[in-house]
Each structure stands twice: as structure tokens, then as C-alpha cells.
Amino acid sequence: MLTALALPLRRAAPALTRDMRAFLTWLGCWLILPNLPFLPVTLMGGPPRAQEILFGGAVGLAVHRWRYPLRLTAYLGVMIYFTITFIAHMFNMAPSMIMSVVGLVFDMDLMASPEYIAGTVLLLLSLIGAVVMLRYDSNFDGWKWATGGAAILIAFAGADLAESHGTMGSYTRIAPDGAPFQSATSEAHLVTLADGKANVMVILVEAMGEPRDPALRQRQLAM
């Protein structure tokens, strides 16, 4: 069966020009592989990544004629940037703030959730795939290939914006009027108490989540 599937592929392979093969290699190395680790969280409502997608593709276009060691170094730099910005945006921070909370980043348990596990596995697969695929020729010639690559990058970034639009009001964006969320401060009419004659203190209490201990959960439900 595998032989039967391989024969049509071998016959179709000569039809691909050298530039087309180089372009497909570039597309896999600089669009598919670097963005694959972040795709599951994006589909579940993660932060927008349009700028990162365009940046990674632009780097790929700039280095697609370079030698393998330099292209691999550029890829690793892109992935480090992608990871830092993704973690920062997940917690509504500027990427420059990561160094100030680097201790907390290293305290993250990557096995704490299926999403973290999937992202970690995909990140490792992305790096392994890049080590292999970047060895192939991606030196395409002609403006039509570069223009086509830029168009695909813009389309991919637009799809990311469309997918992440549903997470309005989160990830450093101001919620539009009518956004479906409640404000305890507004409902308690605390603003009316700020009359300039008295101080108002607002204490934010972060929820601890549902306890795992069944006995403690029953006590909580009984309250």
C-alpha cells in the first residue's frame, strides 16, 4: 500500500520546480513550524499573535538565502522571542517585564494542564523539525515568490486576528461598550462614595478555585 502511495508522489515530484520546492520549504520553516506550538491556545482564546506571525515571516524572508547555521540561529532567536511575548501577553504584561518576573516563569509547572503539555510537546517538535527542514534549500528566486510569501503571511495574520477577536476585553485591550462582563465595583456603586470627604478602599480577593479535597469541597458547599 505504501508503495502504491509513493509512486504518484514520485511522478508528481519532477513537476515541482526548484523555486517551488524552495518556497514550500520556506513556508514550512517560517510559517507553519514556528507558529504551531501556539496554535492550540490561540484556538481556545489566546492572545492575538498577528505581529509575531508577520515578524517571524519577515525574518524568514530576510535570511532565506543564508547558510544553514545562520538560518538555524535566526530561527532559535525567533522562537525565543515568540515564547517570551506569548507568556507576557498571556499575563497582560509587556515583554520587557519578563525579566522582572523570571523567577515566576521558571516556577510554572508545564505538566499542570493539558494545554501546557500540548504546547511543550509542539514546541519541541517545532525545534526538531526546524533542525531538519532548515537543511533543505529555501533559496527561491524571483519577486513573485517573495510577494506570494508576504501575501500568505498577511492572510495568516488576519486569520489570527479574526480568531482572537472573540477574546475582547482581555490581553491588554480595552473592552468595547456592551461587552458581556460584570463589574463588582460598578454594581456596588463605590464610585458614588468618592465624594472627596472620605477615602474609599477597594480590596481585591483572588479566588482560590475549587478545592480538590472532597471533604473541604462539601464544607464549602454547605456554607
VENGI-V224436 format. One record per residue. N is the residue number from 1. D_CENTER is the distance of its C-alpha to the mean C-alpha in Angstrom with 1 decimal. Layout:
# VENGI-V224436
n	d_center
N	D_CENTER
N	D_CENTER
This chain:
# VENGI-V224436
n	d_center
1	37.9
2	35.5
3	38.1
4	38.4
5	34.7
6	34.8
7	37.7
8	36.2
9	33.2
10	35.6
11	37.5
12	34.5
13	33.2
14	36.0
15	35.2
16	31.9
17	32.7
18	31.6
19	29.4
20	27.8
21	27.0
22	25.7
23	23.5
24	22.1
25	21.5
26	19.6
27	17.5
28	16.6
29	16.0
30	14.0
31	12.2
32	12.0
33	11.8
34	9.2
35	6.5
36	8.2
37	7.0
38	3.7
39	6.1
40	8.4
41	7.0
42	6.2
43	9.7
44	11.1
45	10.4
46	7.2
47	7.1
48	7.4
49	5.7
50	9.1
51	10.4
52	8.1
53	8.8
54	12.4
55	12.7
56	11.8
57	14.2
58	16.7
59	16.9
60	17.4
61	20.1
62	21.7
63	22.0
64	22.7
65	26.4
66	26.1
67	27.3
68	25.3
69	25.2
70	23.9
71	21.2
72	20.0
73	20.1
74	18.1
75	15.4
76	15.4
77	15.3
78	12.2
79	10.4
80	11.9
81	10.8
82	7.0
83	7.6
84	10.0
85	8.3
86	5.5
87	8.7
88	10.7
89	9.2
90	9.2
91	12.9
92	13.7
93	14.6
94	14.9
95	13.4
96	17.2
97	17.8
98	16.0
99	19.3
100	21.3
101	19.6
102	18.9
103	21.4
104	19.5
105	16.3
106	18.6
107	20.2
108	17.1
109	18.3
110	15.8
111	18.3
112	18.5
113	16.6
114	15.9
115	12.1
116	12.2
117	14.5
118	12.6
119	9.5
120	12.1
121	14.1
122	11.6
123	10.8
124	14.6
125	15.2
126	13.0
127	15.1
128	18.2
129	17.7
130	17.3
131	20.5
132	22.3
133	21.1
134	21.3
135	25.0
136	25.6
137	26.8
138	24.4
139	27.0
140	27.6
141	30.2
142	30.7
143	29.0
144	28.4
145	25.8
146	24.0
147	24.4
148	23.1
149	20.0
150	19.3
151	20.0
152	17.6
153	14.8
154	15.9
155	16.1
156	12.7
157	11.4
158	14.0
159	13.0
160	9.5
161	11.7
162	14.1
163	12.0
164	10.7
165	14.2
166	15.5
167	14.0
168	16.6
169	18.0
170	15.0
171	12.4
172	15.2
173	16.6
174	20.2
175	21.1
176	23.4
177	27.0
178	27.5
179	24.1
180	24.8
181	24.8
182	27.8
183	28.7
184	31.1
185	32.3
186	33.3
187	34.9
188	36.9
189	38.2
190	37.7
191	37.6
192	41.3
193	42.2
194	41.2
195	44.6
196	45.0
197	47.6
198	45.5
199	42.3
200	39.5
201	37.3
202	34.1
203	32.9
204	29.4
205	29.3
206	26.1
207	26.5
208	26.7
209	25.7
210	28.0
211	30.2
212	30.3
213	34.0
214	35.9
215	38.8
216	36.8
217	35.0
218	38.5
219	39.7
220	36.8
221	37.6
222	41.2
223	40.8
